[in-house]
């Protein structure tokens, strides 16, 4: 699952880099932008929701 989620995030970051002038051409800035969005709205994409749910369950167990 992690590999698939990373692949989806890569495509999202490439799209963000093309779409938004603030991060245009910088994949690192696009990833940072996505991380801020993910923190604010963890259920925006299905793979983020699954990831967030999984992180919560492992944190509670420890």
N, CA, C and O atoms as CSV, one atom per row, in Angstrom:
chain,resi,resn,atom,element,x,y,z
A,1,UNK,N,N,0.823,-1.201,0.000
A,1,UNK,CA,C,0.000,0.000,0.000
A,1,UNK,C,C,0.860,1.254,0.000
A,1,UNK,O,O,0.530,2.231,-0.671
A,2,UNK,N,N,1.957,1.234,0.746
A,2,UNK,CA,C,2.815,2.419,0.821
A,2,UNK,C,C,3.362,2.799,-0.545
A,2,UNK,O,O,3.440,3.979,-0.885
A,3,UNK,N,N,3.741,1.797,-1.324
A,3,UNK,CA,C,4.292,2.046,-2.651
A,3,UNK,C,C,3.243,2.696,-3.554
A,3,UNK,O,O,3.551,3.632,-4.292
A,4,UNK,N,N,2.032,2.210,-3.497
A,4,UNK,CA,C,0.949,2.761,-4.316
A,4,UNK,C,C,0.630,4.184,-3.877
A,4,UNK,O,O,0.460,5.065,-4.719
A,5,UNK,N,N,0.548,4.418,-2.576
A,5,UNK,CA,C,0.259,5.761,-2.061
A,5,UNK,C,C,1.361,6.737,-2.449
A,5,UNK,O,O,1.075,7.884,-2.793
A,6,UNK,N,N,2.611,6.301,-2.398
A,6,UNK,CA,C,3.727,7.164,-2.798
A,6,UNK,C,C,3.651,7.500,-4.276
A,6,UNK,O,O,3.945,8.622,-4.686
A,7,UNK,N,N,3.256,6.525,-5.066
A,7,UNK,CA,C,3.122,6.739,-6.508
A,7,UNK,C,C,2.004,7.749,-6.800
A,7,UNK,O,O,2.159,8.623,-7.653
A,8,UNK,N,N,0.904,7.625,-6.102
A,8,UNK,CA,C,-0.203,8.576,-6.268
A,8,UNK,C,C,0.240,9.970,-5.839
A,8,UNK,O,O,-0.060,10.953,-6.515
A,9,UNK,N,N,0.953,10.057,-4.716
A,9,UNK,CA,C,1.447,11.354,-4.247
A,9,UNK,C,C,2.428,11.974,-5.244
A,9,UNK,O,O,2.436,13.191,-5.428
A,10,UNK,N,N,3.250,11.148,-5.883
A,10,UNK,CA,C,4.170,11.657,-6.902
A,10,UNK,C,C,3.399,12.309,-8.038
A,10,UNK,O,O,3.744,13.406,-8.477
A,11,UNK,N,N,2.357,11.641,-8.515
A,11,UNK,CA,C,1.551,12.206,-9.597
A,11,UNK,C,C,0.808,13.461,-9.145
A,11,UNK,O,O,0.670,14.413,-9.914
A,12,UNK,N,N,0.333,13.467,-7.912
A,12,UNK,CA,C,-0.306,14.674,-7.376
A,12,UNK,C,C,0.691,15.829,-7.297
A,12,UNK,O,O,0.356,16.964,-7.636
A,13,UNK,N,N,1.913,15.542,-6.852
A,13,UNK,CA,C,2.938,16.588,-6.747
A,13,UNK,C,C,3.293,17.141,-8.124
A,13,UNK,O,O,3.476,18.348,-8.281
A,14,UNK,N,N,3.390,16.275,-9.110
A,14,UNK,CA,C,3.672,16.746,-10.475
A,14,UNK,C,C,2.540,17.622,-10.982
A,14,UNK,O,O,2.781,18.636,-11.637
A,15,UNK,N,N,1.306,17.235,-10.683
A,15,UNK,CA,C,0.153,18.038,-11.093
A,15,UNK,C,C,0.176,19.400,-10.398
A,15,UNK,O,O,-0.064,20.427,-11.032
A,16,UNK,N,N,0.465,19.404,-9.099
A,16,UNK,CA,C,0.537,20.657,-8.338
A,16,UNK,C,C,1.622,21.557,-8.919
A,16,UNK,O,O,1.416,22.763,-9.057
A,17,UNK,N,N,2.773,20.986,-9.261
A,17,UNK,CA,C,3.881,21.768,-9.814
A,17,UNK,C,C,3.500,22.406,-11.148
A,17,UNK,O,O,3.983,23.490,-11.474
A,18,UNK,N,N,2.650,21.752,-11.911
A,18,UNK,CA,C,2.189,22.330,-13.181
A,18,UNK,C,C,1.060,23.322,-12.970
A,18,UNK,O,O,0.972,24.321,-13.683
A,19,UNK,N,N,0.202,23.062,-12.008
A,19,UNK,CA,C,-1.028,23.830,-11.830
A,19,UNK,C,C,-0.812,25.169,-11.123
A,19,UNK,O,O,-1.378,26.182,-11.534
A,20,UNK,N,N,-0.008,25.182,-10.076
A,20,UNK,CA,C,0.110,26.361,-9.228
A,20,UNK,C,C,1.435,27.083,-9.455
A,20,UNK,O,O,2.505,26.478,-9.389
A,21,UNK,N,N,1.348,28.371,-9.721
A,21,UNK,CA,C,2.535,29.164,-10.040
A,21,UNK,C,C,3.514,29.239,-8.870
A,21,UNK,O,O,4.726,29.301,-9.078
A,22,UNK,N,N,2.998,29.233,-7.650
A,22,UNK,CA,C,3.868,29.340,-6.472
A,22,UNK,C,C,4.878,28.208,-6.384
A,22,UNK,O,O,5.996,28.412,-5.911
A,23,UNK,N,N,4.505,27.039,-6.826
A,23,UNK,CA,C,5.395,25.878,-6.747
A,23,UNK,C,C,5.824,25.408,-8.129
A,23,UNK,O,O,6.354,24.306,-8.271
A,24,UNK,N,N,5.605,26.212,-9.128
A,24,UNK,CA,C,5.859,25.822,-10.517
A,24,UNK,C,C,7.290,25.317,-10.715
A,24,UNK,O,O,8.262,26.017,-10.429
A,25,UNK,N,N,7.387,24.109,-11.202
A,25,UNK,CA,C,8.682,23.539,-11.547
A,25,UNK,C,C,9.446,22.919,-10.391
A,25,UNK,O,O,10.472,22.280,-10.625
A,26,UNK,N,N,9.001,23.077,-9.174
A,26,UNK,CA,C,9.727,22.534,-8.028
A,26,UNK,C,C,8.931,21.393,-7.408
A,26,UNK,O,O,7.902,21.605,-6.767
A,27,UNK,N,N,9.425,20.197,-7.611
A,27,UNK,CA,C,8.746,19.030,-7.058
A,27,UNK,C,C,8.814,19.032,-5.529
A,27,UNK,O,O,7.871,18.601,-4.866
A,28,UNK,N,N,9.916,19.511,-4.972
A,28,UNK,CA,C,10.053,19.575,-3.508
A,28,UNK,C,C,9.023,20.527,-2.910
A,28,UNK,O,O,8.409,20.213,-1.890
A,29,UNK,N,N,8.830,21.683,-3.532
A,29,UNK,CA,C,7.830,22.630,-3.038
A,29,UNK,C,C,6.424,22.068,-3.218
A,29,UNK,O,O,5.548,22.302,-2.385
A,30,UNK,N,N,6.209,21.331,-4.298
A,30,UNK,CA,C,4.901,20.719,-4.529
A,30,UNK,C,C,4.597,19.679,-3.448
A,30,UNK,O,O,3.471,19.604,-2.956
A,31,UNK,N,N,5.602,18.878,-3.080
A,31,UNK,CA,C,5.419,17.904,-1.999
A,31,UNK,C,C,5.118,18.608,-0.679
A,31,UNK,O,O,4.257,18.166,0.082
A,32,UNK,N,N,5.820,19.695,-0.411
A,32,UNK,CA,C,5.579,20.453,0.822
A,32,UNK,C,C,4.165,21.017,0.830
A,32,UNK,O,O,3.494,20.991,1.861
A,33,UNK,N,N,3.714,21.519,-0.295
A,33,UNK,CA,C,2.354,22.044,-0.430
A,33,UNK,C,C,1.343,20.932,-0.147
A,33,UNK,O,O,0.363,21.139,0.569
A,34,UNK,N,N,1.594,19.746,-0.721
A,34,UNK,CA,C,0.701,18.608,-0.482
A,34,UNK,C,C,0.683,18.212,0.994
A,34,UNK,O,O,-0.376,17.882,1.527
A,35,UNK,N,N,1.829,18.238,1.656
A,35,UNK,CA,C,1.886,17.879,3.077
A,35,UNK,C,C,1.059,18.851,3.916
A,35,UNK,O,O,0.388,18.435,4.860
A,36,UNK,N,N,1.102,20.138,3.581
A,36,UNK,CA,C,0.291,21.117,4.317
A,36,UNK,C,C,-1.195,20.847,4.095
A,36,UNK,O,O,-1.989,20.925,5.033
A,37,UNK,N,N,-1.570,20.530,2.862
A,37,UNK,CA,C,-2.968,20.210,2.565
A,37,UNK,C,C,-3.369,18.929,3.295
A,37,UNK,O,O,-4.470,18.835,3.838
A,38,UNK,N,N,-2.474,17.952,3.303
A,38,UNK,CA,C,-2.769,16.686,3.974
A,38,UNK,C,C,-2.962,16.887,5.476
A,38,UNK,O,O,-3.803,16.225,6.084
A,39,UNK,N,N,-2.201,17.784,6.072
A,39,UNK,CA,C,-2.360,18.069,7.500
A,39,UNK,C,C,-3.695,18.737,7.783
A,39,UNK,O,O,-4.347,18.451,8.788
A,40,UNK,N,N,-4.095,19.634,6.882
A,40,UNK,CA,C,-5.342,20.370,7.077
A,40,UNK,C,C,-6.568,19.523,6.748
A,40,UNK,O,O,-7.592,19.614,7.425
A,41,UNK,N,N,-6.461,18.700,5.707
A,41,UNK,CA,C,-7.600,17.898,5.252
A,41,UNK,C,C,-7.162,16.456,4.989
A,41,UNK,O,O,-7.007,16.067,3.831
A,42,UNK,N,N,-6.962,15.670,6.026
A,42,UNK,CA,C,-6.441,14.317,5.842
A,42,UNK,C,C,-7.385,13.365,5.113
A,42,UNK,O,O,-6.961,12.286,4.700
A,43,UNK,N,N,-8.626,13.730,4.949
A,43,UNK,CA,C,-9.576,12.843,4.268
A,43,UNK,C,C,-9.892,13.316,2.849
A,43,UNK,O,O,-10.865,12.858,2.249
A,44,UNK,N,N,-9.084,14.225,2.309
A,44,UNK,CA,C,-9.340,14.763,0.980
A,44,UNK,C,C,-9.217,13.688,-0.092
A,44,UNK,O,O,-10.032,13.638,-1.014
A,45,UNK,N,N,-8.221,12.840,0.017
A,45,UNK,CA,C,-8.032,11.731,-0.914
A,45,UNK,C,C,-8.136,10.425,-0.141
A,45,UNK,O,O,-7.777,10.355,1.034
A,46,UNK,N,N,-8.628,9.400,-0.809
A,46,UNK,CA,C,-8.866,8.117,-0.139
A,46,UNK,C,C,-7.582,7.533,0.444
A,46,UNK,O,O,-7.595,7.009,1.558
A,47,UNK,N,N,-6.477,7.615,-0.293
A,47,UNK,CA,C,-5.239,7.022,0.222
A,47,UNK,C,C,-4.704,7.809,1.417
A,47,UNK,O,O,-4.040,7.231,2.278
A,48,UNK,N,N,-4.974,9.100,1.490
A,48,UNK,CA,C,-4.589,9.882,2.669
A,48,UNK,C,C,-5.427,9.453,3.864
A,48,UNK,O,O,-4.915,9.328,4.976
A,49,UNK,N,N,-6.711,9.229,3.633
A,49,UNK,CA,C,-7.602,8.818,4.718
A,49,UNK,C,C,-7.165,7.468,5.288
A,49,UNK,O,O,-7.124,7.285,6.505
A,50,UNK,N,N,-6.842,6.534,4.406
A,50,UNK,CA,C,-6.385,5.213,4.847
A,50,UNK,C,C,-5.083,5.348,5.619
A,50,UNK,O,O,-4.914,4.727,6.669
A,51,UNK,N,N,-4.157,6.159,5.103
A,51,UNK,CA,C,-2.866,6.373,5.758
A,51,UNK,C,C,-3.054,6.979,7.147
A,51,UNK,O,O,-2.427,6.543,8.112
A,52,UNK,N,N,-3.928,7.991,7.240
A,52,UNK,CA,C,-4.181,8.664,8.512
A,52,UNK,C,C,-4.794,7.696,9.515
A,52,UNK,O,O,-4.397,7.666,10.680
A,53,UNK,N,N,-5.758,6.911,9.063
A,53,UNK,CA,C,-6.402,5.938,9.941
A,53,UNK,C,C,-5.388,4.915,10.441
A,53,UNK,O,O,-5.405,4.530,11.610
A,54,UNK,N,N,-4.508,4.480,9.547
A,54,UNK,CA,C,-3.500,3.489,9.913
A,54,UNK,C,C,-2.496,4.067,10.910
A,54,UNK,O,O,-2.094,3.385,11.852
A,55,UNK,N,N,-2.091,5.322,10.705
A,55,UNK,CA,C,-1.163,5.964,11.641
A,55,UNK,C,C,-1.792,6.108,13.020
A,55,UNK,O,O,-1.127,5.893,14.033
A,56,UNK,N,N,-3.062,6.467,13.063
A,56,UNK,CA,C,-3.750,6.615,14.354
A,56,UNK,C,C,-3.811,5.295,15.101
A,56,UNK,O,O,-3.605,5.253,16.314
A,57,UNK,N,N,-4.094,4.211,14.379
A,57,UNK,CA,C,-4.220,2.916,15.046
A,57,UNK,C,C,-2.874,2.426,15.567
A,57,UNK,O,O,-2.826,1.793,16.622
A,58,UNK,N,N,-1.782,2.697,14.862
A,58,UNK,CA,C,-0.471,2.264,15.350
A,58,UNK,C,C,0.004,3.144,16.493
A,58,UNK,O,O,0.722,2.671,17.374
A,59,UNK,N,N,-0.381,4.411,16.497
A,59,UNK,CA,C,0.014,5.311,17.578
A,59,UNK,C,C,-0.701,4.942,18.868
A,59,UNK,O,O,-0.097,4.982,19.940
A,60,UNK,N,N,-1.955,4.590,18.786
A,60,UNK,CA,C,-2.728,4.224,19.980
A,60,UNK,C,C,-2.230,2.927,20.592
A,60,UNK,O,O,-2.237,2.764,21.812
A,61,UNK,N,N,-1.796,2.001,19.738
A,61,UNK,CA,C,-1.348,0.709,20.236
A,61,UNK,C,C,-0.042,0.831,21.020
A,61,UNK,O,O,0.227,0.036,21.921
A,62,UNK,N,N,0.774,1.844,20.666
A,62,UNK,CA,C,2.084,1.965,21.322
A,62,UNK,C,C,2.026,2.755,22.513
A,62,UNK,O,O,3.046,2.949,23.176
